Amino acid sequence: MTVSGTGARAREQIETLEFAEEVPVVRDLRTSWRGRIWVLRRGDEPVSDGPIDILASDGRYLGSYRAGATELPDAFGPGGLAAFIERDELDVQTVVVKRLPRAVN
């Protein structure tokens, strides 16, 4: 069977498509005052958030927060403080400051 006209052009376009060999899994990175690296991985869907991994500055794995357990802090402060920007049902932003466990700050 041969394809002619518009069908031939469509087939040629499909055959020349390029696909990524790798799928990115890191959605965001942050570092704390003590040099801990927070890595937000993607979730099961390409645009969803997954777990957050905590690494030491030398690359050692320190642990993970499961998906949905916490958000990636918007900012880190001294003494283990972390700031999170939250939105209420009226889309009003509030800054919430929490103290992180020493192992991850």
Buried (B, 14 or more C-beta within 10 A) or exposed (E): EEEEEEEEEEEEEEEEEEEEEEEEEEBEEBEBEBEBBBBBBBBEEEEEBBBBBBBEEEEEEEEBBEBEEBBBBEEBBEEBBBEBEEEEEEEEEEEEEEEBEEEBB
